[in-house]
C-alpha cells in the first residue's frame, strides 16, 4: 500500500496527536523568544507562552474542527460567516476574562516563585494583543486544515479518474474477447461440418487461447513471448481455414525474453487483416507479421493483401478499442500508423516496453488504493 497521501505524518490520523503536540511546541518556542522582555528570564516567558497556547487551543479548535467542516466545507457560507462573527465577538470577551483571571494571576505567581518583576505596572485586561494573536493562530490553523482538505480532494479526484479509466479498460478488454471468440469458433465450426481431422488440433489451440484470456489476461501486462505465441496460434487457426489460398510470413527478431506488454493488444489487427483483407479476396492472398525488439522498443508490422475496392476497418470497434487502450496505457510511449496502399494494408505499431518485471508483482498501473481514514 502506498503511503497515505505520500506523507503519513502530515495526513494519517495515527499521528494526529503527535502532529498537534509538535505544532504547539514550535509555537511555544517561537513565542518564548519573540516576546521575551529585555529584563525578563526566558523561563518566565516560556511559562507565559504555555498559558497563552492553552487559550489559543480553546479559541482555534472550534473554528478548525467544527465551523469549517460543518459549515464552510458544506458550502453553508451564510451560517459559517455568521457564527464566525459571533465567535469573534465572544473571543474578544474571552481574551479579557482570560487575561484578568488566568494570565495575570499566573504571571504574578510565577514572578514571585522566580524572584522576578511582575512585568506589568498597570496591567490592562482589555489590551487587544492577545486577541489579535488568537485570531492569527485561528487563521493559520484554518489554512492548514483547508490545505489538507484540498490535497485530499485532489487525490480523491485523481483516484476516481483512474478508477474510471481502469473500469473502461476492463470493458475494452472484455469487448475484444467476444469478437475474437466469435471469429475463431466460426472457423472451427466450418471444419467440423466437413469432418476434418484437423478439428481436434484446432480445438486444442482454441483451448490454449481461452486459458490465456481467462487467466493470464487478468494481469495488466503479460510476457511478450506468451502474447506472440497466442498471435501465432491465431494465425495457425486462420491458415487452416484458408489453406492454399493464403500465404503467411512471420518474422521475429531481437530478444523477446523478459519483456512485458498489455495482453490482447495486437490480436484486433490480425482479425482486421483476415476479416477485411484475406477473406474478401477471391484469388490467392497473403499476410505478413514482422516483430522486432531492440533495447525495449517493440515494433510490429502487420501487412495484408486486399482488393482495391475493399476499405479496411480503420475505425471499427476492435481498432478503436486498441487506440484507446494505447492512449491510456502507453501515453507518449507508442506510435501507431494505419496505411492503405490500395492493394494492401499495413499496420505499424511501436511501443516502449517494460522489462525484468516479476509476474506476481505486475499490477494495474491505473489503480490507486483509496484510504477510508479521516483527513483532519
C-alpha positions as CSV (number, residue, x, y, z in Angstrom):
1,X,0.0,0.0,0.0
2,X,1.3,3.5,-0.9
3,X,1.9,6.0,1.9
4,X,-1.3,7.7,2.9
5,X,-1.3,10.8,0.6
6,X,2.5,10.4,0.3
7,X,3.2,11.7,3.8
8,X,1.7,9.7,6.7
9,X,2.9,12.1,9.4
10,X,1.1,15.0,7.9
11,X,-2.2,13.2,6.8
12,X,-2.6,10.0,8.7
13,X,-4.9,10.0,11.8
14,X,-2.4,7.7,13.5
15,X,0.0,10.7,14.0
16,X,-2.7,13.3,14.8
17,X,-1.8,13.8,18.5
18,X,1.9,13.9,17.7
19,X,1.3,16.4,14.9
20,X,-0.6,18.7,17.3
21,X,1.9,18.4,20.0
22,X,4.7,19.3,17.6
23,X,2.8,22.2,16.2
24,X,2.1,23.8,19.6
25,X,5.6,23.1,20.9
26,X,7.1,25.0,18.0
27,X,4.7,27.9,18.6
28,X,5.6,28.0,22.3
29,X,9.3,28.2,21.5
30,X,8.7,30.9,18.9
31,X,6.6,33.0,21.4
32,X,9.2,32.4,24.1
33,X,12.0,34.0,22.0
34,X,9.8,36.6,20.2
35,X,8.1,38.2,23.2
36,X,10.8,37.9,25.8
37,X,11.4,41.2,27.5
38,X,14.9,42.7,28.0
39,X,14.9,42.2,31.8
40,X,12.8,39.0,31.8
41,X,14.1,35.5,32.1
42,X,13.5,33.1,29.2
43,X,11.8,30.6,31.6
44,X,9.2,33.1,32.7
45,X,8.3,33.9,29.1
46,X,8.2,30.2,28.3
47,X,5.7,29.7,31.1
48,X,3.6,32.6,29.8
49,X,3.7,31.2,26.3
50,X,2.4,27.9,27.6
51,X,-0.5,29.6,29.3
52,X,-1.4,31.6,26.1
53,X,-1.2,28.4,24.0
54,X,-4.0,26.9,26.1
55,X,-6.1,30.0,25.2
56,X,-5.3,29.6,21.6
57,X,-6.3,26.0,21.6
58,X,-9.7,26.8,23.2
59,X,-10.3,29.6,20.7
60,X,-8.9,28.0,17.5
61,X,-10.1,24.4,17.6
62,X,-13.8,25.1,17.3
63,X,-13.0,27.2,14.2
64,X,-10.8,24.5,12.7
65,X,-12.7,21.4,13.5
66,X,-16.3,22.5,13.9
67,X,-17.1,25.6,11.9
68,X,-15.0,24.8,8.8
69,X,-16.1,21.1,8.4
70,X,-19.7,21.6,9.3
71,X,-20.4,24.9,7.5
72,X,-17.6,26.1,5.1
73,X,-16.8,22.7,3.6
74,X,-20.6,22.0,3.2
75,X,-20.9,25.4,1.4
76,X,-23.2,26.8,4.1
77,X,-21.5,30.2,3.8
78,X,-24.1,32.4,5.5
79,X,-24.1,30.2,8.6
80,X,-20.3,30.0,8.5
81,X,-19.7,33.7,8.4
82,X,-22.5,34.4,10.9
83,X,-21.1,32.0,13.5
84,X,-17.6,33.3,12.8
85,X,-18.6,36.9,13.6
86,X,-20.3,35.7,16.8
87,X,-17.3,33.7,17.7
88,X,-15.0,36.7,17.0
89,X,-17.0,38.9,19.4
90,X,-17.1,36.2,22.0
91,X,-13.3,35.8,21.6
92,X,-12.8,39.5,22.5
93,X,-14.5,39.0,25.8
94,X,-12.8,35.7,26.3
95,X,-9.5,37.5,25.9
96,X,-10.5,39.9,28.6
97,X,-11.5,37.2,31.0
98,X,-8.5,35.1,30.3
99,X,-6.0,37.9,30.8
100,X,-7.7,39.1,34.0
101,X,-8.4,35.8,35.8
102,X,-5.8,33.4,34.3
103,X,-2.8,35.1,32.6
104,X,-2.1,38.0,35.1
105,X,-2.6,35.9,38.3
106,X,-0.4,33.1,36.8
107,X,2.3,35.6,35.7
108,X,2.3,37.2,39.2
109,X,2.5,33.8,40.8
110,X,5.4,32.7,38.6
111,X,7.2,36.0,39.1
112,X,7.1,35.5,42.9
113,X,8.4,32.0,42.5
114,X,11.3,33.1,40.3
115,X,12.0,36.3,42.3
116,X,11.4,38.4,39.2
117,X,9.4,41.6,38.4
118,X,5.8,41.0,37.6
119,X,6.4,42.9,34.4
120,X,3.1,44.8,34.3
121,X,3.0,48.1,36.3
122,X,-0.6,48.7,35.2
123,X,-2.0,45.6,33.6
124,X,-4.8,46.2,31.1
125,X,-7.1,43.2,30.7
126,X,-8.7,44.8,27.7
127,X,-5.5,45.0,25.7
128,X,-6.1,43.5,22.2
129,X,-2.7,42.0,21.7
130,X,-3.8,38.5,22.9
131,X,-7.0,38.7,20.9
132,X,-5.1,39.6,17.7
133,X,-2.7,36.7,18.2
134,X,-5.6,34.3,18.9
135,X,-7.2,35.3,15.6
136,X,-3.9,35.0,13.7
137,X,-3.5,31.5,15.1
138,X,-7.1,30.6,14.2
139,X,-6.4,31.8,10.6
140,X,-3.1,29.9,10.4
141,X,-4.7,26.7,11.7
142,X,-7.6,27.1,9.3
143,X,-5.3,27.4,6.3
144,X,-3.6,24.2,7.3
145,X,-7.0,22.4,7.6
146,X,-8.2,23.7,4.3
147,X,-4.9,22.8,2.6
148,X,-5.1,19.2,3.9
149,X,-8.7,19.1,2.7
150,X,-7.7,20.4,-0.8
151,X,-4.9,17.8,-1.1
152,X,-7.2,15.0,-0.1
153,X,-9.8,16.2,-2.6
154,X,-7.2,16.3,-5.3
155,X,-6.1,12.8,-4.5
156,X,-9.7,11.6,-4.4
157,X,-10.4,13.2,-7.8
158,X,-7.3,11.6,-9.4
159,X,-8.2,8.2,-7.8
160,X,-11.7,8.4,-9.1
161,X,-10.4,9.3,-12.6
162,X,-8.0,6.4,-12.6
163,X,-10.7,4.0,-11.3
164,X,-12.9,5.2,-14.1
165,X,-10.1,4.6,-16.6
166,X,-9.5,1.2,-15.2
167,X,-13.1,0.2,-15.4
168,X,-13.2,1.4,-19.0
169,X,-10.1,-0.5,-19.8
170,X,-11.7,-3.7,-18.4
171,X,-14.7,-3.0,-20.6
172,X,-12.5,-2.5,-23.7
173,X,-10.6,-5.7,-22.9
174,X,-13.9,-7.6,-22.5
175,X,-15.1,-6.3,-25.9
176,X,-12.0,-7.9,-27.5
177,X,-12.8,-11.4,-26.2
178,X,-16.3,-12.0,-27.7
179,X,-15.1,-10.6,-31.1
180,X,-12.1,-12.8,-31.2
181,X,-14.0,-15.9,-30.0
182,X,-16.8,-15.4,-32.5
183,X,-14.4,-15.5,-35.4
184,X,-12.4,-18.4,-34.1
185,X,-15.4,-20.5,-33.3
186,X,-16.8,-19.9,-36.8
187,X,-13.5,-21.3,-38.2
188,X,-13.7,-24.5,-36.1
189,X,-17.4,-24.9,-36.9
190,X,-16.6,-24.7,-40.6
191,X,-14.1,-27.5,-40.3
192,X,-16.4,-29.6,-38.1
193,X,-19.0,-29.6,-40.8
194,X,-16.6,-31.2,-43.2
195,X,-15.4,-33.7,-40.5
196,X,-11.8,-32.6,-40.9
197,X,-9.1,-34.4,-39.0
198,X,-7.7,-31.1,-38.1
199,X,-10.7,-30.1,-35.9
200,X,-9.3,-31.6,-32.6
201,X,-6.0,-29.7,-33.1
202,X,-7.8,-26.5,-33.7
203,X,-9.9,-27.1,-30.6
204,X,-6.7,-27.7,-28.6
205,X,-5.3,-24.4,-29.9
206,X,-8.6,-22.6,-29.1
207,X,-8.4,-24.1,-25.6
208,X,-4.9,-22.6,-25.2
209,X,-6.3,-19.2,-26.3
210,X,-9.2,-19.4,-23.8
211,X,-6.8,-20.4,-21.0
212,X,-4.7,-17.4,-21.9
213,X,-7.6,-15.0,-21.9
214,X,-9.2,-16.3,-18.7
215,X,-6.1,-16.5,-16.5
216,X,-3.1,-14.7,-18.0
217,X,-5.0,-11.7,-19.2
218,X,-6.2,-10.8,-15.7
219,X,-2.9,-9.0,-15.3
220,X,-2.3,-5.6,-16.8
221,X,0.8,-6.9,-18.5
222,X,1.9,-10.3,-19.7
223,X,5.1,-11.8,-21.1
224,X,5.7,-10.7,-24.7
225,X,6.7,-14.3,-25.5
226,X,3.3,-15.5,-24.5
227,X,1.5,-12.8,-26.4
228,X,3.4,-13.6,-29.5
229,X,2.7,-17.3,-29.1
230,X,-1.0,-16.6,-28.9
231,X,-0.8,-14.5,-32.0
232,X,0.9,-17.4,-33.8
233,X,-1.8,-19.7,-32.6
234,X,-4.4,-17.4,-34.0
235,X,-2.6,-17.2,-37.4
236,X,-2.3,-21.0,-37.4
237,X,-6.1,-21.3,-37.0
238,X,-6.7,-18.9,-39.8
239,X,-4.2,-20.7,-42.0
240,X,-6.2,-23.9,-41.6
241,X,-9.2,-22.1,-42.7
242,X,-7.8,-20.6,-45.9
243,X,-5.5,-23.5,-46.7
244,X,-3.7,-22.9,-50.1
245,X,-5.5,-19.6,-50.6
246,X,-3.3,-17.9,-48.1
247,X,0.5,-17.3,-47.9
248,X,1.7,-16.3,-44.4
249,X,5.0,-14.9,-43.3
250,X,6.0,-14.5,-39.7
251,X,9.4,-13.0,-38.7
252,X,10.6,-12.3,-35.2
253,X,13.9,-10.6,-34.4
254,X,15.6,-9.5,-31.2
255,X,15.4,-10.7,-27.7
256,X,11.7,-11.0,-26.6
257,X,12.5,-12.6,-23.3
258,X,11.7,-10.8,-20.0
259,X,9.6,-8.2,-21.8
260,X,6.1,-7.3,-20.9
261,X,3.2,-6.0,-22.9
262,X,-0.5,-5.3,-22.4
263,X,-2.4,-8.5,-23.3
264,X,-4.6,-8.9,-26.4
265,X,-3.3,-5.6,-27.8
266,X,-2.3,-6.9,-31.3
267,X,-5.0,-9.5,-32.0
268,X,-7.5,-7.0,-33.3
269,X,-5.1,-6.0,-36.0
270,X,-4.8,-9.7,-37.0
271,X,-8.5,-10.0,-37.0
272,X,-8.8,-7.0,-39.2
273,X,-6.2,-8.3,-41.6
274,X,-8.1,-11.6,-42.1
275,X,-11.7,-10.2,-41.9
276,X,-11.3,-7.2,-44.3
277,X,-8.4,-8.4,-46.3
278,X,-7.8,-12.1,-46.8
279,X,-11.4,-13.2,-46.5
280,X,-12.6,-10.7,-49.2
281,X,-10.2,-11.9,-51.8
282,X,-11.1,-14.5,-54.4
283,X,-7.6,-15.1,-55.6
284,X,-4.6,-16.2,-53.5
285,X,-3.9,-13.7,-50.7
286,X,-1.0,-13.0,-48.4
287,X,-0.4,-11.8,-44.9
288,X,2.8,-11.0,-43.1
289,X,3.7,-10.2,-39.5
290,X,7.2,-8.8,-38.6
291,X,8.1,-8.3,-35.0
292,X,11.4,-6.9,-33.7
293,X,12.6,-5.9,-30.2
294,X,15.6,-3.7,-29.7
295,X,16.5,-2.0,-26.4
296,X,13.0,-2.4,-25.0
297,X,11.5,-0.9,-28.2
298,X,8.9,-3.2,-29.6
299,X,7.9,-2.9,-33.3
300,X,5.3,-4.8,-35.1
301,X,4.2,-4.5,-38.7
302,X,1.2,-6.4,-39.9
303,X,0.5,-6.3,-43.7
304,X,-2.2,-8.0,-45.7
305,X,-3.3,-8.1,-49.3
306,X,-6.7,-6.8,-50.2
307,X,-8.9,-6.0,-53.2
308,X,-8.6,-2.3,-54.2
309,X,-12.4,-1.9,-53.7
310,X,-12.2,-3.1,-50.1
311,X,-11.9,-0.5,-47.5
312,X,-10.1,-1.8,-44.3
313,X,-11.7,-1.2,-41.0
314,X,-9.7,1.7,-39.7
315,X,-12.2,2.9,-37.2
316,X,-14.1,-0.3,-36.3
317,X,-14.8,-1.4,-32.7
318,X,-11.7,-3.5,-32.4
319,X,-9.3,-1.0,-33.8
320,X,-10.8,1.9,-31.8
321,X,-10.5,-0.2,-28.6
322,X,-6.8,-0.7,-29.3
323,X,-6.3,3.0,-29.9
324,X,-8.0,3.9,-26.6
325,X,-6.0,1.3,-24.7
326,X,-2.8,2.5,-26.2
327,X,-3.6,6.1,-25.2
328,X,-4.4,5.0,-21.6
329,X,-1.5,2.6,-21.0
330,X,1.3,3.9,-23.2
331,X,0.8,7.7,-23.2
332,X,3.7,9.3,-25.1
333,X,5.3,5.8,-25.4
334,X,3.7,4.5,-28.6
335,X,3.3,5.2,-32.2
336,X,0.5,3.7,-34.4
337,X,0.2,4.1,-38.1
338,X,-2.5,2.6,-40.4
339,X,-1.7,2.9,-44.1
340,X,-4.0,1.9,-47.0
341,X,-1.9,1.2,-50.1
342,X,-4.8,0.3,-52.5
343,X,-3.9,-3.4,-52.9
344,X,-2.5,-4.0,-49.4
345,X,-3.0,-2.6,-45.9
346,X,-0.2,-2.0,-43.3
347,X,-0.4,-1.6,-39.6
348,X,2.8,-0.3,-37.9
349,X,3.0,-0.2,-34.1
350,X,5.9,0.9,-31.9
351,X,5.8,0.6,-28.1
352,X,8.3,1.3,-25.3
353,X,8.1,-1.9,-23.2
354,X,8.9,-2.8,-19.6
355,X,11.5,-5.4,-18.8
356,X,12.8,-7.6,-16.0
357,X,9.5,-7.5,-14.0
358,X,8.2,-10.3,-11.8
359,X,4.8,-11.6,-12.9
360,X,3.5,-11.7,-9.4
361,X,4.4,-8.0,-9.0
362,X,2.7,-6.8,-12.1
363,X,-0.2,-4.7,-11.0
364,X,-2.6,-2.4,-12.8
365,X,-0.8,0.9,-13.0
366,X,-4.0,2.9,-13.2
367,X,-5.4,1.8,-9.8
368,X,-4.7,3.7,-6.6
369,X,-5.8,2.3,-3.3
370,X,-8.3,4.7,-1.6
371,X,-7.9,5.1,2.1
372,X,-11.1,5.5,4.2
373,X,-9.4,7.3,7.1
374,X,-10.4,10.8,8.0
375,X,-8.1,13.6,6.8
376,X,-8.4,16.0,9.8
